[in-house]
Amino acid sequence: MGGILSSLNTSQTGLNAHQLMVDVTGNNIANASDEFYSRQRVIVAPEKPLYFQKYNLGRGVDIETIQRIHDEFTFSRYRKAASDAEFYDTEFNTLREASAFFPEVDGVGIYNDIENYFNAWKDVEKNPSDPSQKQVLAQNIQTLITNIKDTRRRLFDLQIKQSEELRVTIEEINSIAKQIAEINRKLAEMEDSRELKQANELRDRRDELEFSLSKLIGSNVFKDKLKSQSKLNSDSADFDYGYTLNIAGGFNIVDGSMHHPLVIDNEDNQDGLYSVYFQGYDFKKVDITDKIRGGKSGALLDLVSYGKNGGKIGKLQEYINDLDTFALGFIEATNGVYAQSATTELKSQVLTISSQDVLSDSAYNIKNGSFDVIIYDAKGNEMLRKSVNIDGITTMEDVINYLNKNTDDNNDNNPLNDFDDYFRAYYDDDAKQFAILPKDSSMGLNVSIEDKGSNFVGAIGVNRLLDGNNAQNIELNIMYAKDPTLIRQHKAPVSGNFDIATMMLELQYKDSEFFPTRSKKQEMTIPKYFQFVTGKVANDTNDVKILGDTKQSVLAAVKKEYLGISQVSIDEEMVNLIKFQSGYAANAKVITTIDRMIDTLLTIKQ
């Protein structure tokens, strides 16, 4: 029943409500500099009135809850924009460093070394009898090789460094995900949707963790039964029940209060590059390396993935592979020409195939075609030429048997002046080295091989100038490294012949074959292919920079929208503070008035 004490209670509820509003406003102002603090508002409603026959009498104000102003949909866009921006920022910083390994400007870089290499052959061609020119040539070869190997090593070191950063990032992701799961457990204990009881600070903390996690890895957050509060703010959407956070297209690393950690290891990679696995309820590991595509970790994997089990190859690995392809193409083209320089015996590098392996199916770039073995007499005249065909079933044993077969190589019906009468071919499955050796070295004969499209001599390094098969192990043949004057500029072993030097010069203008993959062939000049390799690095860096700038613009716009909803406005809070202070003072005035009324009433009674 209404009365003077009821009036006192009504004003007391107003006093308490405005006191709470002042407290909440003060808390907002105190946290105004925190980006992830959502401004809060006291939600009040009229108390249930007293019902009389002719009227209903209000009993003051009821404090329902303190609610934060937060829009989950805008925040989701903010998380996604931050993840995309972090992805491209990480990629750009790494690619910018990688592009610095290719300083292809005037007088600097591998491209300049290639030009110096060919110019050295030009000098040898002009002065074939001058040993100092061969020493300069050897020095230029060594400089080119050193810079190729150094560039590959720097790319590999960068790949290892970024892979190690991936490990640190995954460990941080696990730490954040575990904290989110713990917050979910606390929220379940502290909140009650029926009583509108919310743990706002915990939710703000979870938002901050979600945002940090999104920057580290592309993630999706699913919250059931979101509620809007248009009375508070038209953009408000908050207060969930079920909670799931997944990555890599559907792997839940947080499921309510449960955390499923990611596992990272490098045991299956000889270079120490890491792969990422998801470990679920059954504790079985699922490889998700190729499925992670967002945030910092997605960018790192896009850079350092090494194509495990036929999977994705990262950009840094692509650059390493491209440099290896360039080095191999350069080695094979150079050796293919140099093998035509006549010498007393021919030997290949040590191989990895057996005599029964089909050559075109081996790890070496041997194609269907042919090659000619040429013998020169002691005066440097061509005596005979024997042609060997290679097809889809030819083995090394077939090549050896055919070379040693008694055939009429001179077409003169004389069985005593053919290849097998002067030289013999060998291939030992133990030594694994192809060789053509003279039967009688005192005859002063020389032999060479001229390729006719099979790439046999270039692929296996017969009579080679360069050793190796990639940018890591490319070397100048040790014989010429020790004594550069042994480098042969001639094709036929006669004084004044410099055909090999001329043919080497032509390589810079003639297309060579490069094989990025076994089934894919690219034909370019040696300088042009290297420009192709460096161009890919420069183009990737530029493309990522452009996309990164776009993503940063999107992030700035979405951030502004998000902060416009949730961030504390000092000006608005100061206005509210004055308003709530006035309300508090007004309710206090009512209580003072009622106090005087009570005094008057007691005086009358006395």
C-alpha positions as CSV (number, residue, x, y, z in Angstrom):
1,M,0.0,0.0,0.0
2,G,1.2,3.5,-0.9
3,G,2.3,5.9,1.8
4,I,5.0,8.2,2.8
5,L,7.4,5.3,3.4
6,S,6.6,4.0,-0.1
7,S,7.4,7.5,-1.5
8,L,10.8,7.3,0.3
9,N,11.5,3.9,-1.2
10,T,10.6,5.2,-4.7
11,S,13.2,8.0,-4.4
12,Q,15.7,5.6,-2.9
13,T,15.5,3.4,-6.0
14,G,16.1,6.5,-8.2
15,L,19.0,7.5,-6.0
16,N,20.6,4.1,-6.3
17,A,20.0,3.9,-10.0
18,H,21.6,7.2,-10.7
19,Q,24.5,6.4,-8.3
20,L,25.1,3.3,-10.4
21,M,24.9,5.3,-13.6
22,V,27.5,7.7,-12.3
23,D,29.7,4.7,-11.3
24,V,29.4,3.1,-14.8
25,T,30.1,6.4,-16.5
26,G,33.2,6.8,-14.4
27,N,34.3,3.3,-15.4
28,N,33.7,4.2,-19.0
29,I,35.9,7.3,-18.7
30,A,38.6,5.4,-16.9
31,N,38.8,2.8,-19.8
32,A,38.4,5.3,-22.6
33,S,41.8,4.5,-24.0
34,D,41.3,0.8,-24.2
35,E,40.3,-0.2,-27.8
36,F,38.6,-3.4,-26.7
37,Y,36.7,-2.0,-23.8
38,S,33.1,-1.7,-24.8
39,R,31.2,1.3,-23.3
40,Q,28.6,0.2,-20.8
41,R,25.1,1.4,-20.0
42,V,22.8,0.8,-17.1
43,I,19.6,-0.8,-18.2
44,V,16.6,0.3,-16.0
45,A,12.9,-0.1,-16.1
46,P,10.0,1.1,-13.9
47,E,9.4,-1.0,-10.9
48,K,6.2,-3.0,-10.8
49,P,3.5,-0.5,-9.7
50,L,1.0,-0.7,-6.9
51,Y,-2.4,-1.4,-8.3
52,F,-5.4,0.5,-6.9
53,Q,-9.0,0.5,-8.0
54,K,-8.8,3.8,-9.8
55,Y,-5.1,4.1,-10.5
56,N,-1.6,2.4,-10.5
57,L,1.1,3.9,-8.4
58,G,4.7,3.7,-9.6
59,R,7.3,2.5,-7.1
60,G,10.4,3.8,-8.7
61,V,13.0,2.3,-11.0
62,D,14.3,-1.2,-11.2
63,I,18.0,-1.8,-12.2
64,E,17.9,-4.7,-14.7
65,T,21.6,-5.0,-15.7
66,I,24.7,-3.3,-16.9
67,Q,25.1,-4.0,-20.5
68,R,28.0,-3.3,-22.9
69,I,27.4,-1.8,-26.3
70,H,28.8,-4.3,-28.8
71,D,27.8,-5.5,-32.3
72,E,29.1,-9.0,-33.0
73,F,28.5,-8.6,-36.7
74,T,30.6,-5.5,-37.0
75,F,33.3,-7.0,-34.8
76,S,33.4,-10.1,-37.0
77,R,34.1,-7.9,-40.0
78,Y,36.8,-6.1,-38.0
79,R,38.5,-9.5,-37.1
80,K,38.4,-10.6,-40.7
81,A,39.8,-7.3,-42.0
82,A,42.6,-7.4,-39.4
83,S,43.4,-11.0,-40.4
84,D,43.7,-10.1,-44.1
85,A,45.8,-7.0,-43.4
86,E,48.2,-9.0,-41.2
87,F,48.5,-11.7,-43.9
88,Y,49.7,-9.2,-46.6
89,D,51.8,-7.2,-44.2
90,T,53.7,-10.3,-43.1
91,E,54.1,-11.4,-46.7
92,F,55.3,-8.0,-47.9
93,N,57.9,-7.7,-45.2
94,T,59.3,-11.1,-46.1
95,L,59.2,-10.6,-49.8
96,R,60.8,-7.2,-49.5
97,E,63.7,-8.9,-47.7
98,A,63.9,-11.6,-50.4
99,S,63.8,-9.1,-53.2
100,A,66.9,-7.5,-51.7
101,F,68.8,-10.7,-52.5
102,F,68.5,-9.9,-56.2
103,P,70.0,-6.4,-56.6
104,E,69.9,-6.5,-60.3
105,V,71.1,-3.0,-61.1
106,D,74.0,-1.7,-63.1
107,G,77.2,-3.3,-62.0
108,V,75.6,-5.4,-59.2
109,G,74.0,-8.8,-59.0
110,I,74.0,-12.1,-60.7
111,Y,72.8,-10.7,-64.0
112,N,75.9,-8.6,-64.2
113,D,78.0,-11.7,-63.3
114,I,76.4,-13.5,-66.2
115,E,77.4,-10.7,-68.6
116,N,81.0,-10.8,-67.2
117,Y,81.0,-14.5,-67.7
118,F,80.1,-14.3,-71.4
119,N,82.4,-11.3,-71.9
120,A,85.3,-13.5,-70.6
121,W,84.6,-16.1,-73.2
122,K,84.7,-13.3,-75.8
123,D,88.2,-12.4,-74.6
124,V,89.2,-16.0,-74.8
125,E,87.9,-16.1,-78.3
126,K,90.0,-13.1,-79.3
127,N,93.1,-14.4,-77.6
128,P,92.8,-18.2,-77.5
129,S,96.6,-18.7,-76.8
130,D,96.7,-16.2,-73.9
131,P,96.5,-18.2,-70.6
132,S,95.7,-15.1,-68.6
133,Q,92.4,-14.8,-70.4
134,K,91.5,-18.3,-69.2
135,Q,92.4,-17.3,-65.7
136,V,90.1,-14.3,-65.9
137,L,87.4,-16.6,-67.3
138,A,87.8,-19.0,-64.4
139,Q,87.6,-16.1,-61.9
140,N,84.4,-14.8,-63.5
141,I,82.9,-18.3,-63.4
142,Q,83.8,-18.6,-59.7
143,T,82.3,-15.2,-59.0
144,L,79.1,-16.1,-60.8
145,I,78.9,-19.5,-59.0
146,T,79.6,-17.9,-55.6
147,N,76.8,-15.4,-56.0
148,I,74.3,-18.0,-57.2
149,K,75.1,-20.2,-54.2
150,D,75.1,-17.2,-51.8
151,T,71.7,-16.1,-53.1
152,R,70.2,-19.5,-52.7
153,R,71.7,-19.8,-49.2
154,R,70.2,-16.5,-48.2
155,L,66.8,-17.5,-49.5
156,F,67.0,-20.8,-47.6
157,D,68.1,-19.0,-44.4
158,L,65.1,-16.7,-44.7
159,Q,62.8,-19.7,-45.2
160,I,64.2,-21.3,-42.1
161,K,63.8,-18.1,-40.1
162,Q,60.2,-17.7,-41.2
163,S,59.5,-21.3,-40.5
164,E,60.8,-20.8,-36.9
165,E,58.6,-17.7,-36.6
166,L,55.7,-20.0,-37.6
167,R,56.5,-22.3,-34.7
168,V,56.5,-19.3,-32.3
169,T,53.2,-18.1,-33.8
170,I,51.5,-21.5,-33.4
171,E,52.6,-21.6,-29.8
172,E,51.0,-18.2,-29.2
173,I,47.8,-19.3,-31.0
174,N,47.6,-22.3,-28.6
175,S,48.1,-20.0,-25.6
176,I,45.4,-17.6,-26.7
177,A,42.9,-20.3,-27.6
178,K,43.4,-21.9,-24.1
179,Q,42.7,-18.5,-22.5
180,I,39.5,-18.2,-24.6
181,A,38.4,-21.6,-23.5
182,E,39.0,-20.7,-19.8
183,I,37.0,-17.4,-20.2
184,N,34.1,-19.4,-21.7
185,R,34.1,-21.6,-18.6
186,K,34.0,-18.6,-16.4
187,L,31.2,-17.0,-18.4
188,A,29.1,-20.1,-18.0
189,E,29.5,-19.8,-14.2
190,M,29.0,-16.1,-13.9
191,E,26.3,-15.2,-16.4
192,D,22.6,-15.8,-16.4
193,S,20.6,-14.8,-19.4
194,R,17.2,-14.9,-17.6
195,E,18.4,-12.4,-15.1
196,L,20.3,-10.4,-17.8
197,K,23.4,-10.9,-15.7
198,Q,26.5,-10.3,-17.9
199,A,30.2,-10.5,-17.2
200,N,31.1,-7.6,-19.5
201,E,34.8,-7.4,-18.7
202,L,35.3,-11.1,-19.5
203,R,33.5,-10.6,-22.8
204,D,35.7,-7.6,-23.7
205,R,38.8,-9.7,-22.8
206,R,37.5,-12.5,-25.0
207,D,37.0,-10.1,-27.9
208,E,40.5,-8.9,-27.5
209,L,41.8,-12.4,-27.6
210,E,39.7,-13.3,-30.6
211,F,41.0,-10.3,-32.4
212,S,44.6,-11.2,-31.6
213,L,44.0,-14.8,-32.7
214,S,42.5,-13.6,-36.0
215,K,45.6,-11.6,-36.7
216,L,47.7,-14.7,-36.1
217,I,45.5,-17.2,-38.0
218,G,42.4,-16.9,-40.1
219,S,39.6,-18.0,-37.7
220,N,35.8,-18.1,-37.6
221,V,33.8,-17.6,-34.4
222,F,30.3,-19.0,-34.1
223,K,28.0,-17.9,-31.3
224,D,24.5,-19.3,-30.8
225,K,21.4,-17.2,-29.9
226,L,22.8,-13.7,-30.2
227,K,20.4,-11.1,-28.8
228,S,20.0,-7.5,-29.9
229,Q,19.1,-4.6,-27.5
230,S,17.7,-1.8,-29.7
231,K,16.6,-0.1,-26.5
232,L,20.3,0.3,-25.7
233,N,21.7,0.8,-29.2
234,S,20.4,-0.1,-32.6
235,D,23.7,-1.8,-33.5
236,S,23.9,-3.9,-30.4
237,A,24.1,-7.7,-30.8
238,D,25.6,-9.7,-28.0
239,F,25.1,-12.3,-25.3
240,D,25.6,-15.8,-26.8
241,Y,25.2,-19.3,-25.5
242,G,27.2,-21.9,-27.6
243,Y,30.7,-20.9,-28.7
244,T,32.9,-22.4,-31.3
245,L,36.1,-21.1,-32.8
246,N,37.5,-22.9,-35.8
247,I,40.4,-22.5,-38.3
248,A,41.5,-24.0,-41.6
249,G,38.0,-24.5,-42.9
250,G,36.4,-26.3,-40.0
251,F,38.8,-27.5,-37.3
252,N,37.6,-26.4,-33.9
253,I,40.4,-25.3,-31.7
254,V,38.0,-23.9,-29.1
255,D,34.6,-25.6,-28.4
256,G,33.0,-24.0,-25.5
257,S,35.4,-24.5,-22.6
258,M,37.4,-27.2,-24.4
259,H,40.7,-26.3,-26.1
260,H,42.1,-28.5,-28.9
261,P,45.7,-27.5,-29.4
262,L,47.6,-27.3,-32.7
263,V,50.8,-29.4,-33.0
264,I,53.8,-28.2,-35.0
265,D,56.9,-30.3,-35.8
266,N,59.6,-30.7,-38.4
267,E,60.6,-34.3,-37.9
268,D,59.6,-35.3,-41.4
269,N,61.6,-32.5,-43.2
270,Q,65.4,-32.8,-43.5
271,D,65.8,-29.0,-43.7
272,G,63.9,-28.5,-40.5
273,L,60.8,-26.8,-42.0
274,Y,57.7,-27.1,-39.9
275,S,54.2,-28.6,-40.6
276,V,51.1,-27.8,-38.6
277,Y,48.7,-30.5,-37.3
278,F,45.3,-30.4,-35.6
279,Q,44.8,-32.7,-32.6
280,G,41.2,-33.5,-31.8
281,Y,39.4,-35.6,-29.1
282,D,41.0,-38.8,-30.3
283,F,44.5,-37.3,-30.1
284,K,45.2,-38.2,-33.7
285,K,47.1,-35.6,-35.7
286,V,45.6,-34.2,-38.9
287,D,48.0,-32.3,-41.2
288,I,46.3,-28.9,-41.9
289,T,49.4,-27.1,-43.2
290,D,47.9,-26.5,-46.6
291,K,44.5,-25.5,-45.2
292,I,45.7,-22.5,-43.1
293,R,45.3,-19.5,-45.3
294,G,44.7,-16.5,-43.0
295,G,46.5,-14.2,-40.7
296,K,50.2,-14.2,-39.9
297,S,50.5,-18.0,-39.9
298,G,48.7,-18.3,-43.2
299,A,51.2,-15.8,-44.7
300,L,54.2,-17.7,-43.2
301,L,52.9,-21.0,-44.6
302,D,52.3,-19.3,-48.0
303,L,56.0,-18.3,-47.9
304,V,57.7,-21.4,-46.5
305,S,55.6,-24.5,-47.4
306,Y,57.8,-27.0,-49.2
307,G,55.2,-29.1,-51.1
308,K,54.9,-31.9,-48.6
309,N,53.2,-35.0,-50.2
310,G,52.5,-33.0,-53.3
311,G,51.0,-30.1,-51.4
312,K,51.4,-26.4,-51.8
313,I,54.8,-24.9,-52.5
314,G,55.5,-21.6,-50.8
315,K,56.9,-18.5,-52.5
316,L,60.3,-18.8,-50.9
317,Q,60.5,-22.4,-52.0
318,E,59.4,-21.4,-55.5
319,Y,62.3,-18.9,-55.7
320,I,64.7,-21.5,-54.5
321,N,63.4,-24.0,-57.0
322,D,63.5,-21.3,-59.8
323,L,67.2,-20.6,-58.9
324,D,67.9,-24.3,-58.9
325,T,66.2,-24.6,-62.3
326,F,68.3,-21.7,-63.6
327,A,71.5,-23.2,-62.3
328,L,70.7,-26.7,-63.8
329,G,69.8,-25.2,-67.1
330,F,72.9,-23.1,-67.1
331,I,75.0,-26.2,-66.2
332,E,73.5,-28.5,-68.8
333,A,73.7,-25.9,-71.6
334,T,77.3,-25.1,-70.8
335,N,78.4,-28.7,-70.5
336,G,76.5,-29.6,-73.6
337,V,78.6,-27.1,-75.5
338,Y,81.9,-27.9,-73.7
339,A,81.5,-31.7,-74.3
340,Q,82.2,-30.9,-78.0
341,S,85.8,-29.9,-77.1
342,A,88.0,-32.9,-78.1
343,T,90.1,-34.5,-75.4
344,T,91.9,-37.8,-74.9
345,E,89.1,-39.4,-72.8
346,L,85.6,-38.7,-71.6
347,K,84.1,-39.2,-68.2
348,S,80.7,-38.2,-66.7
349,Q,80.0,-37.1,-63.1
350,V,79.1,-39.8,-60.7
351,L,75.5,-40.8,-61.4
352,T,72.6,-42.3,-59.4
353,I,71.2,-44.6,-62.0
354,S,71.9,-48.3,-62.8
355,S,72.8,-49.6,-66.2
356,Q,69.3,-51.1,-66.5
357,D,67.4,-47.9,-65.8
358,V,65.6,-46.3,-68.7
359,L,67.4,-43.0,-69.4
360,S,64.3,-40.9,-70.3
361,D,62.6,-42.0,-67.0
362,S,65.5,-41.3,-64.8
363,A,66.1,-38.2,-62.6
364,Y,68.3,-36.7,-65.3
365,N,66.9,-34.5,-68.0
366,I,67.6,-36.9,-70.9
367,K,65.2,-36.8,-73.8
368,N,64.4,-38.8,-76.9
369,G,67.0,-37.8,-79.5
370,S,70.6,-38.6,-80.4
371,F,74.2,-37.7,-79.9
372,D,77.3,-38.2,-82.1
373,V,80.6,-39.4,-80.8
374,I,83.4,-37.9,-82.8
375,I,87.0,-39.1,-83.1
376,Y,89.9,-36.8,-84.2
377,D,93.2,-38.0,-85.4
378,A,96.6,-36.7,-84.1
379,K,96.5,-33.7,-86.6
380,G,93.0,-32.7,-85.4
381,N,91.1,-34.0,-88.4
382,E,87.8,-35.7,-87.9
383,M,88.2,-39.4,-88.5
384,L,84.8,-40.8,-87.9
385,R,81.5,-40.0,-86.2
386,K,79.2,-42.5,-84.6
387,S,75.5,-41.6,-83.9
388,V,73.6,-43.0,-80.9
389,N,69.8,-42.8,-80.7
390,I,67.9,-42.6,-77.4
391,D,64.2,-43.4,-77.2
392,G,61.7,-44.2,-74.5
393,I,63.2,-47.6,-73.7
394,T,67.0,-46.9,-74.0
395,T,69.1,-47.8,-71.0
396,M,72.7,-46.9,-70.2
397,E,73.6,-50.5,-71.0
398,D,72.0,-50.1,-74.4
399,V,74.2,-47.0,-75.0
400,I,77.4,-48.8,-73.9
401,N,76.6,-51.9,-76.0
402,Y,75.9,-49.8,-79.1
403,L,79.1,-47.8,-78.7
404,N,81.1,-50.9,-78.3
405,K,79.3,-52.7,-81.2
406,N,81.3,-53.3,-84.3
407,T,79.5,-51.1,-86.8
408,D,80.7,-49.6,-90.1
409,D,81.0,-46.0,-88.8
410,N,82.9,-44.7,-91.8
411,N,80.7,-46.5,-94.3
412,D,83.8,-47.8,-96.0
413,N,83.3,-51.6,-95.4
414,N,86.5,-51.7,-93.4
415,P,85.8,-53.4,-90.0
416,L,89.2,-52.2,-88.6
417,N,88.8,-48.4,-88.5
418,D,85.5,-47.8,-86.6
419,F,84.8,-46.4,-83.1
420,D,85.2,-49.7,-81.3
421,D,88.7,-50.1,-82.8
422,Y,90.0,-47.0,-81.1
423,F,87.9,-46.4,-78.0
424,R,85.7,-48.3,-75.6
425,A,82.7,-47.2,-73.5
426,Y,82.2,-48.2,-69.9
427,Y,79.5,-48.0,-67.2
428,D,80.0,-49.7,-63.9
429,D,77.0,-50.1,-61.6
430,D,79.4,-49.8,-58.7
431,A,81.3,-46.7,-59.8
432,K,78.2,-45.3,-61.6
433,Q,80.3,-43.3,-64.1
434,F,80.0,-43.2,-67.8
435,A,83.4,-43.2,-69.6
436,I,84.9,-43.4,-73.1
437,L,88.6,-44.4,-72.9
438,P,91.2,-45.0,-75.6
439,K,92.3,-48.5,-76.4
440,D,95.8,-47.2,-77.3
441,S,96.6,-43.7,-75.9
442,S,99.9,-43.6,-77.9
443,M,97.9,-43.1,-81.1
444,G,97.2,-39.5,-80.0
445,L,93.5,-39.6,-80.8
446,N,90.9,-37.3,-79.3
447,V,87.2,-37.8,-78.8
448,S,84.2,-35.5,-78.2
449,I,80.4,-35.7,-78.1
450,E,78.0,-33.5,-80.0
451,D,74.5,-33.6,-78.8
452,K,71.6,-33.8,-81.3
453,G,68.6,-33.1,-79.0
454,S,69.0,-35.8,-76.3
455,N,70.8,-33.6,-73.7
456,F,72.7,-36.8,-72.8
457,V,76.0,-35.2,-72.3
458,G,74.7,-32.0,-70.6
459,A,72.5,-34.0,-68.2
460,I,75.1,-36.5,-67.0
461,G,78.1,-34.1,-67.2
462,V,80.3,-35.8,-69.8
463,N,83.6,-33.9,-70.4
464,R,82.1,-31.1,-68.3
465,L,83.2,-27.6,-67.4
466,L,80.7,-27.3,-64.5
467,D,79.8,-29.8,-61.8
468,G,76.5,-30.0,-59.9
469,N,72.8,-30.0,-60.6
470,N,71.4,-27.0,-58.7
471,A,72.2,-23.6,-57.2
472,Q,73.5,-25.2,-54.0
473,N,76.1,-27.5,-55.5
474,I,77.1,-25.8,-58.7
475,E,80.9,-25.8,-59.0
476,L,83.7,-25.2,-61.5
477,N,85.2,-28.6,-62.4
478,I,88.0,-29.1,-59.9
479,M,90.6,-29.6,-62.7
480,Y,89.9,-26.1,-64.1
481,A,89.7,-24.6,-60.7
482,K,93.2,-25.7,-59.9
483,D,94.6,-24.9,-63.4
484,P,92.4,-22.5,-65.5
485,T,94.8,-22.8,-68.4
486,L,93.5,-26.3,-69.0
487,I,90.1,-24.9,-70.1
488,R,89.7,-25.8,-73.8
489,Q,88.5,-23.2,-76.2
490,H,88.8,-25.5,-79.2
491,K,86.4,-28.0,-80.8
492,A,89.0,-29.8,-83.0
493,P,92.3,-30.1,-81.2
494,V,94.3,-27.8,-83.5
495,S,96.1,-24.6,-82.9
496,G,94.0,-21.5,-83.6
497,N,90.7,-23.3,-83.2
498,F,88.3,-21.4,-80.8
499,D,85.0,-22.9,-81.8
500,I,84.0,-23.7,-78.2
501,A,84.5,-20.1,-77.1
502,T,82.4,-18.9,-80.0
503,M,79.6,-21.4,-79.2
504,M,79.7,-20.4,-75.5
505,L,79.3,-16.8,-76.6
506,E,76.2,-17.8,-78.7
507,L,74.6,-19.3,-75.6
508,Q,73.7,-15.8,-74.3
509,Y,71.6,-15.3,-77.5
510,K,70.4,-18.8,-78.1
511,D,67.5,-20.4,-76.3
512,S,68.4,-23.0,-73.7
513,E,66.0,-25.4,-72.0
514,F,64.9,-25.0,-68.4
515,F,62.6,-27.5,-66.7
516,P,60.8,-26.1,-63.6
517,T,59.1,-29.5,-63.5
518,R,59.8,-32.6,-65.4
519,S,56.8,-32.2,-67.6
520,K,57.1,-28.5,-68.1
521,K,59.7,-27.0,-70.4
522,Q,60.6,-23.3,-70.8
523,E,62.9,-22.2,-73.6
524,M,64.8,-18.9,-73.0
525,T,68.3,-17.5,-73.2
526,I,70.3,-17.9,-70.0
527,P,70.2,-14.1,-69.2
528,K,66.5,-13.9,-70.0
529,Y,65.6,-16.8,-67.7
530,F,67.4,-15.3,-64.9
531,Q,65.5,-12.1,-65.5
532,F,62.4,-14.2,-65.4
533,V,63.4,-15.5,-61.9
534,T,64.1,-12.1,-60.5
535,G,61.0,-10.7,-62.2
536,K,58.8,-13.1,-60.4
537,V,60.2,-12.0,-57.0
538,A,59.8,-8.3,-57.9
539,N,56.2,-8.9,-59.3
540,D,55.1,-10.9,-56.2
541,T,56.5,-8.2,-53.9
542,N,54.7,-5.4,-55.8
543,D,51.4,-7.4,-56.0
544,V,51.4,-8.1,-52.3
545,K,52.2,-4.4,-51.6
546,I,49.2,-3.3,-53.7
547,L,46.9,-5.8,-52.1
548,G,48.2,-5.0,-48.6
549,D,47.5,-1.3,-49.1
550,T,43.9,-2.2,-50.1
551,K,43.5,-4.4,-47.1
552,Q,44.8,-1.7,-44.8
553,S,42.2,0.7,-46.2
554,V,39.4,-1.8,-45.6
555,L,40.7,-2.4,-42.1
556,A,40.8,1.4,-41.3
557,A,37.1,1.7,-42.5
558,V,35.9,-1.3,-40.6
559,K,37.8,-0.3,-37.5
560,K,36.2,3.2,-37.6
561,E,32.8,1.6,-37.9
562,Y,33.5,-0.8,-34.9
563,L,34.9,2.0,-32.7
564,G,31.9,4.2,-33.6
565,I,29.7,1.6,-31.9
566,S,31.7,0.4,-29.0
567,Q,34.4,2.9,-28.2
568,V,34.0,5.3,-25.3
569,S,33.3,8.9,-26.3
570,I,34.6,11.2,-23.6
571,D,32.3,14.1,-24.7
572,E,29.2,11.8,-24.5
573,E,30.3,10.4,-21.1
574,M,30.7,13.9,-19.7
575,V,27.2,14.9,-20.9
576,N,25.9,11.7,-19.3
577,L,27.8,12.4,-16.1
578,I,26.1,15.8,-15.8
579,K,22.7,14.2,-16.6
580,F,23.1,11.4,-14.0
581,Q,24.4,13.9,-11.4
582,S,21.4,16.0,-11.9
583,G,19.1,12.9,-11.6
584,Y,21.0,11.9,-8.4
585,A,20.6,15.4,-6.9
586,A,16.9,15.5,-7.8
587,N,16.2,12.2,-6.1
588,A,18.2,13.3,-3.1
589,K,16.0,16.5,-3.0
590,V,12.9,14.3,-3.0
591,I,14.2,12.3,-0.1
592,T,15.0,15.5,1.8
593,T,11.4,16.7,1.1
594,I,10.0,13.4,2.4
595,D,12.2,13.6,5.4
596,R,10.7,17.0,6.3
597,M,7.2,15.6,5.7
598,I,7.9,12.9,8.1
599,D,9.1,15.4,10.7
600,T,5.9,17.4,10.2
601,L,3.9,14.3,10.6
602,L,5.6,13.4,13.8
603,T,5.2,16.9,15.1
604,I,1.4,16.8,14.4
605,K,1.2,13.4,16.2
606,Q,3.0,14.8,19.3
